[in-house]
Amino acid sequence: MPDTLRDASLGRLRQLSDEAKELRRALAISGEGEVIFKGSLNFEEDVVVTADGFGGALLEIVEGNHPVNYQQKGQRFYEDDACDIASRMVERANGETEDDGEIESIEEEIRGENRLTGPSGIVGQGLIISQ
């Protein structure tokens, strides 16, 4: 690619990125990859919510030093209520609320969804395998 075409393409990419930032600010949604919630479930595990940049978010249960050195125990994508669910999980774990059967059930499902089987039949622990 000639330098002038590359420079023009990079300029357009910057312009589009700036426009996307403005739209996100106007819509009050976080940027892709932005951690929007993190809380402790117990001594070893945290719940982390990461924005997808389009209003949804990935809720993860992790063990270790997220985002540097950690193991994912479970994950689930939510369109709009990931932070609320994560907050309720932390409150339940810390005894700040009465036993919430709904949250307990959701947490069990998230942990259970962690074991994914890929096309080869290999079971992955904490992997995202396209379907």
N, C-alpha and C positions, 0 to 999 in steps of 0.2 A: 504494500500500500504506500503510495507516495506520501511524503511528509505533509503536504498541504491538505490532502484528503484526510489523513490521520488527524491532523490538527483540527480540521473542521468537524470531524466526527467526535473528537474529544470535547470540543466546544459545545456541540449539540447535546452530548451526554451530560455535561455539567448543567446546561440549561434545563434539561428534563429532570435531573436530580433536584435542582432548586425548586422547580415547579411541584415536584412530588412532596418536598418538605413543606411547601406552603399549603398544599392541599391537606396534608396530614395535620398541620397546625390548625387549619380551619375546621377540620372534622374532629379534632381532639383525639387523634389516634397516634400511638407510638410508632417509631421507626422499626424496621425489620432488625431483629436480633437484640433489641433493647430489653434488658431485664426489668420488668415492671413490678415484680413482687418476689420477695425471698423471705422465707420464714423457717424456723426450726420445728421439726416434728418430734425429734428426740435427740439424744446425745450424738448420734451418728448421721441422722438423715435430715435433709432439708426439702422443702417444696419450693420450686423455682418456676416462675411464669415468665415466658419470653414472647414478646410481640412478634407477629408475622409481617407487620407493616401495612396490613389491609383491614385492621380492626379485630382480627382473631389473635389467639395466643396459644402457645404450647405450655401445658402444665406438666412439669416433671417432678418425680420424687427421686432425689439423688443422695448418694453417700460419698463423702469426701469434700474436696475443696473446689466447688463449682466456681468458675468454669474451667479451671486449669487441670485439675487432676481429680476426676470423680468417676463414679460408676452410676449409671442410670438404673433405677429400680423399677420405673414405670413411667408412662407418659400418656397424655391424651390431648388432642386438639379441641379447643372450644372457640366458638364464634364470638361469644361476648361475655361469658361469666366466669372465666378462669380465675381472676383475682379474688372474686367473692368466694368461690369454692376453696381456693388455696387458703384464704384467711380463715374460713370455717374449719378447715383441716387443722390449722395451727392452733386455733382456739380449743378445739376438741382435744388435741394432743397435750396441751398445757393445762387442761382441766378448767378452762375459763368459761366453759358452757356445759350445759347438761349433755349427756350422751346423745349424740345426733346420729340416729340410725341411718339416715339418708347419706350423710357424709361418710360414715363408716363403710357403707355399701359402695359408694363411689370410689373411695380409696382402695378397697379390695379389688374392684374392677380394674382400676388403673394399674395396680400391681400385677394383676392377672394378665392384662393385655401386653405386658412386657415380654412374654414368651411368644415370639412370632415365628412362624414356620415359613421359610422361603420356598421358591419353586423347586429347589433340589431336595426339599424335605429336611434340611438342616435347621435346627432350632437355634435362634439367636437370642442372646440375653442382652436386652437394652439396645437393640439395633433397629434402625428404620429400614424396612425392606419394602421396596415398591411393589404394588400389587397389579 
